[in-house]
């Protein structure tokens, strides 16, 4: 059985092998956030279009934050309105959902790290990152009801957000744009710098999904799509669904991470899979990463050479290289 779109392919064993393996009910959803991330990885131009609405909606986000009982910062709801409803009028009786706001900051930061589109930061992307950091400052200073089940997912997002407020602020200084952004935020330059110095202190929560469980869920999710024939033709994909599936495959099966200056992969091959192929984009270069049995391969198809980490070993992808797939402890936690 083979599943193909323009940007990826998944090869599984015969369909009969999956008939007695029900697909888990708790699978990761291909929501708007996941789809945007898929576009960041595969088509940054479309990702920019998807993200451009958020700098334009800052005033609305600030009003929603105030309505939720926050003194400052911006609360973005609506990446998935059914799961993360907004509270535009009265303070909510139930805890605020903070994850969409910090996830959005992460998408904007990863878009810049992938595309190096500094003009997007100047046009408002930086404002969203700073206002998200300001949201955390408000929570730290004034306190706010929040859904404790989101704490484990919030901590790395907040660390990333606060770290990049400082880095983006430095880049804006080199471009002579710090005063412009500070004025739009209604802050002094010193107040903007203070946003990056906040400590991250979140209570521990016991329900943290391991990397192993996430990988197995993603494998079952993708196998289930193939088994059920879900929109298998590229012509049938709508609203970025292909990009969402690609994001799940890239981040949870190929285990892609975007570090400061390079990409990091730790690919696994789930049970009953023969292999898979991904076509990704990074800073103007396009490349394929494929896994076939015990062998992995990366091929640069367009653009300049890029540094890549595979299982912690550094490579410079200039044309192509092969690597051995690590099979022992395939679903072990790292």
C-alpha positions as CSV (number, residue, x, y, z in Angstrom):
1,X,0.0,0.0,0.0
2,X,1.3,3.4,-0.8
3,X,0.0,6.9,0.0
4,X,1.3,9.9,-1.9
5,X,0.7,13.6,-2.2
6,X,2.9,16.2,-3.9
7,X,5.0,16.7,-0.7
8,X,5.1,13.3,1.0
9,X,4.6,9.6,0.7
10,X,4.1,6.9,3.3
11,X,4.7,3.2,2.6
12,X,2.9,0.7,4.8
13,X,2.5,-3.1,4.8
14,X,-0.5,-4.6,3.2
15,X,-3.9,-3.2,4.3
16,X,-5.0,-6.5,5.7
17,X,-2.4,-6.1,8.5
18,X,-4.3,-3.2,9.9
19,X,-7.8,-4.7,9.9
20,X,-7.5,-5.8,13.5
21,X,-5.7,-2.7,14.8
22,X,-8.3,0.0,15.7
23,X,-7.2,3.6,15.5
24,X,-6.9,5.2,18.9
25,X,-9.6,7.7,19.8
26,X,-7.1,10.1,21.4
27,X,-5.1,11.0,18.2
28,X,-3.5,14.3,17.5
29,X,-5.9,16.6,15.5
30,X,-5.0,18.2,12.3
31,X,-6.2,21.6,13.5
32,X,-5.5,25.1,12.1
33,X,-2.4,25.4,14.2
34,X,-1.0,22.2,12.9
35,X,-1.8,23.1,9.3
36,X,0.0,26.5,9.7
37,X,3.0,24.7,11.0
38,X,2.9,22.3,8.0
39,X,2.9,25.3,5.7
40,X,5.9,26.7,7.6
41,X,7.8,23.5,6.9
42,X,6.6,23.1,3.3
43,X,5.5,26.4,1.8
44,X,6.6,29.5,3.9
45,X,4.7,31.9,1.5
46,X,1.4,30.3,2.4
47,X,2.4,30.3,6.0
48,X,3.0,34.0,5.9
49,X,-0.5,34.6,4.5
50,X,-2.0,32.4,7.2
51,X,-0.1,34.3,10.0
52,X,-0.6,37.8,8.6
53,X,-4.1,38.1,10.1
54,X,-2.7,38.0,13.7
55,X,-0.7,41.3,13.7
56,X,-3.8,42.9,12.2
57,X,-6.0,41.7,15.0
58,X,-3.9,42.9,18.0
59,X,-6.6,45.3,19.2
60,X,-9.2,42.6,19.3
61,X,-6.8,40.3,21.1
62,X,-6.1,43.0,23.7
63,X,-9.8,43.5,24.3
64,X,-10.2,39.7,24.8
65,X,-7.4,39.7,27.3
66,X,-9.0,42.5,29.3
67,X,-12.4,40.8,29.2
68,X,-10.7,37.7,30.6
69,X,-9.5,39.6,33.6
70,X,-5.9,40.3,32.4
71,X,-4.4,43.7,32.9
72,X,-2.1,43.7,29.8
73,X,-0.9,41.6,26.9
74,X,-2.9,40.0,24.2
75,X,-4.9,36.7,24.4
76,X,-5.4,35.1,21.0
77,X,-8.2,32.7,20.8
78,X,-9.6,31.2,17.7
79,X,-6.9,28.9,16.3
80,X,-9.5,26.3,17.2
81,X,-12.6,28.2,18.4
82,X,-14.5,25.1,19.5
83,X,-11.7,24.0,21.8
84,X,-10.5,27.4,22.9
85,X,-13.5,29.8,23.0
86,X,-12.9,33.5,23.5
87,X,-14.5,35.8,26.1
88,X,-15.1,39.1,24.4
89,X,-17.6,40.5,26.9
90,X,-17.6,39.3,30.5
91,X,-14.8,37.7,32.6
92,X,-15.2,33.9,32.1
93,X,-16.5,31.6,34.9
94,X,-14.2,28.9,33.7
95,X,-10.4,29.2,33.4
96,X,-8.9,30.9,30.4
97,X,-7.2,28.8,27.8
98,X,-3.7,30.2,27.4
99,X,-2.3,27.6,25.0
100,X,-3.5,29.2,21.7
101,X,-1.8,32.5,22.5
102,X,1.6,31.0,23.3
103,X,1.3,28.5,20.4
104,X,0.8,31.4,18.0
105,X,4.0,33.1,19.3
106,X,5.8,29.8,18.6
107,X,4.4,29.7,15.1
108,X,5.6,33.2,14.4
109,X,9.0,32.5,15.8
110,X,9.4,29.2,13.8
111,X,8.2,31.0,10.7
112,X,11.1,33.5,11.1
113,X,13.6,30.8,11.9
114,X,12.5,28.9,8.8
115,X,12.2,31.7,6.3
116,X,14.4,34.5,7.8
117,X,11.6,36.9,6.7
118,X,12.6,39.9,8.8
119,X,10.2,42.2,7.0
120,X,7.3,40.2,8.5
121,X,8.7,41.0,12.0
122,X,8.8,44.6,11.1
123,X,5.3,44.5,9.7
124,X,3.8,43.3,13.0
125,X,5.1,39.8,13.7
126,X,7.4,41.2,16.4
127,X,4.4,43.0,18.0
128,X,2.6,39.7,18.5
129,X,5.6,38.0,20.1
130,X,6.1,41.0,22.5
131,X,2.4,41.1,23.4
132,X,2.5,37.4,24.2
133,X,5.4,37.9,26.5
134,X,3.4,40.8,28.0
135,X,0.5,38.4,28.6
136,X,2.8,36.2,30.6
137,X,4.0,39.3,32.6
138,X,0.4,40.0,33.4
139,X,-0.2,36.5,34.6
140,X,3.0,36.6,36.8
141,X,2.1,40.1,38.2
142,X,-1.6,40.0,38.6
143,X,-2.5,36.4,38.5
144,X,-5.1,34.8,36.2
145,X,-7.2,31.7,36.2
146,X,-5.9,29.2,33.7
147,X,-6.4,25.6,32.8
148,X,-3.8,23.6,34.8
149,X,-3.9,20.8,32.2
150,X,-2.1,23.1,29.8
151,X,0.8,23.9,32.1
152,X,3.1,21.1,30.8
153,X,2.6,22.3,27.2
154,X,2.9,26.0,28.2
155,X,6.3,25.9,29.8
156,X,8.5,25.3,26.7
157,X,6.3,27.7,24.7
158,X,6.8,30.5,27.3
159,X,10.6,29.8,27.4
160,X,10.8,30.2,23.7
161,X,8.6,33.3,23.6
162,X,10.6,35.1,26.3
163,X,14.0,34.1,24.8
164,X,13.0,35.5,21.4
165,X,11.6,38.8,22.7
166,X,15.2,39.7,23.5
167,X,16.7,38.3,20.3
168,X,14.1,40.1,18.1
169,X,14.6,43.3,20.1
170,X,18.3,43.1,19.3
171,X,17.6,42.6,15.6
172,X,15.2,45.5,15.6
173,X,18.0,47.6,17.1
174,X,20.3,46.8,14.3
175,X,17.7,47.9,11.9
176,X,16.9,51.1,13.8
177,X,13.3,50.0,14.4
178,X,13.2,49.6,18.2
179,X,11.4,52.9,18.9
180,X,8.8,52.2,16.2
181,X,7.8,48.9,17.7
182,X,7.9,50.1,21.3
183,X,5.6,53.0,20.4
184,X,3.1,50.6,18.8
185,X,3.2,48.6,22.0
186,X,2.9,51.7,24.2
187,X,6.0,50.6,26.1
188,X,9.4,52.2,26.8
189,X,12.5,50.4,25.4
190,X,13.4,49.3,28.9
191,X,10.0,47.8,29.5
192,X,10.3,45.8,26.3
193,X,13.7,44.5,27.5
194,X,12.2,43.5,30.8
195,X,9.8,41.1,29.1
196,X,12.6,38.7,28.2
197,X,13.9,38.6,31.8
198,X,10.8,37.1,33.4
199,X,11.2,33.8,35.2
200,X,9.1,30.8,34.1
201,X,7.6,29.1,37.1
202,X,4.7,26.8,36.4
203,X,3.4,24.1,38.7
204,X,4.1,20.5,37.7
205,X,1.3,18.4,36.3
206,X,1.2,14.7,36.2
207,X,-0.5,14.1,32.9
208,X,2.4,14.7,30.5
209,X,2.4,12.7,27.3
210,X,5.8,11.1,26.7
211,X,7.6,11.4,23.3
212,X,7.0,7.7,22.9
213,X,3.2,8.0,23.2
214,X,3.1,10.9,20.9
215,X,5.0,9.0,18.2
216,X,2.8,5.9,18.5
217,X,-0.4,8.1,18.4
218,X,0.9,9.9,15.3
219,X,1.8,6.5,13.6
220,X,-1.7,5.2,14.3
221,X,-3.3,8.4,13.1
222,X,-1.4,8.4,9.7
223,X,-2.0,4.6,9.3
224,X,-5.7,5.2,9.9
225,X,-5.9,7.8,7.2
226,X,-4.4,5.4,4.7
227,X,-6.6,2.5,5.9
228,X,-9.8,4.6,5.6
229,X,-8.8,6.2,2.3
230,X,-9.1,9.7,3.7
231,X,-8.6,12.2,0.9
232,X,-5.8,10.2,-0.7
233,X,-5.7,12.2,-3.9
234,X,-3.7,15.4,-3.8
235,X,-6.6,17.1,-5.7
236,X,-8.9,16.4,-2.8
237,X,-6.9,18.3,-0.1
238,X,-8.6,21.4,1.2
239,X,-7.8,24.1,3.8
240,X,-4.3,23.0,4.4
241,X,-5.1,19.4,5.5
242,X,-2.1,18.1,3.5
243,X,0.1,20.5,5.3
244,X,-1.3,19.4,8.7
245,X,-0.6,15.7,8.0
246,X,2.9,16.6,6.8
247,X,3.5,18.5,10.1
248,X,2.4,15.5,12.1
249,X,4.7,13.2,10.1
250,X,7.6,15.6,10.2
251,X,7.5,16.5,13.9
252,X,6.4,13.2,15.5
253,X,7.7,10.5,13.1
254,X,10.8,12.2,11.5
255,X,11.1,14.1,14.8
256,X,12.1,17.4,13.3
257,X,13.1,20.3,15.5
258,X,14.1,23.8,14.4
259,X,17.2,24.9,16.4
260,X,18.7,28.3,16.1
261,X,20.8,27.8,13.0
262,X,20.0,24.3,11.8
263,X,17.4,21.5,11.6
264,X,17.5,18.5,13.9
265,X,16.1,15.1,13.0
266,X,15.9,11.8,15.0
267,X,13.8,9.7,12.6
268,X,11.9,6.5,13.7
269,X,10.1,3.8,11.7
270,X,6.9,2.7,13.3
271,X,5.9,-0.9,13.4
272,X,4.3,-2.1,10.1
273,X,5.7,0.8,8.2
274,X,8.1,0.2,5.2
275,X,9.1,3.8,4.9
276,X,8.2,7.4,4.3
277,X,9.4,10.5,2.4
278,X,9.0,14.2,3.2
279,X,9.7,17.3,1.1
280,X,10.5,20.3,3.2
281,X,11.6,23.9,2.8
282,X,14.1,25.7,5.0
283,X,15.5,29.2,4.3
284,X,15.0,29.1,0.6
285,X,16.3,25.5,0.2
286,X,14.2,22.5,-0.5
287,X,15.1,19.0,0.4
288,X,13.7,15.5,0.8
289,X,14.2,13.2,3.8
290,X,13.3,9.6,3.3
291,X,13.4,6.4,5.4
292,X,13.4,3.0,3.7
293,X,13.8,0.1,6.1
294,X,17.0,0.6,8.0
295,X,18.4,3.4,5.8
296,X,17.7,7.1,5.8
297,X,18.6,9.5,3.0
298,X,18.6,13.3,2.6
299,X,18.7,15.0,-0.8
300,X,19.0,18.7,-1.5
301,X,16.8,19.5,-4.5
302,X,16.9,23.3,-4.6
303,X,18.9,26.1,-3.0
304,X,22.1,26.4,-1.0
305,X,23.6,23.9,1.3
306,X,22.2,23.7,4.8
307,X,23.5,22.3,8.1
308,X,21.5,19.4,9.5
309,X,21.7,17.3,12.7
310,X,20.7,13.7,12.5
311,X,20.7,11.8,15.8
312,X,23.0,14.5,17.1
313,X,25.6,14.2,14.4
314,X,26.2,17.2,12.2
315,X,26.0,17.1,8.4
316,X,26.2,19.7,5.7
317,X,23.6,18.9,3.2
318,X,25.2,19.9,-0.1
319,X,23.7,17.3,-2.4
320,X,22.8,14.0,-0.6
321,X,23.9,11.7,2.2
322,X,22.8,8.5,3.7
323,X,22.5,7.5,7.4
324,X,21.6,4.3,9.3
325,X,18.3,4.3,11.0
326,X,18.4,3.9,14.8
327,X,16.0,1.0,15.5
328,X,16.8,0.0,19.1
329,X,14.5,1.7,21.6
330,X,12.5,3.1,18.7
331,X,9.8,4.5,21.0
332,X,12.0,5.2,24.0
333,X,11.8,8.6,25.7
334,X,14.6,11.0,25.3
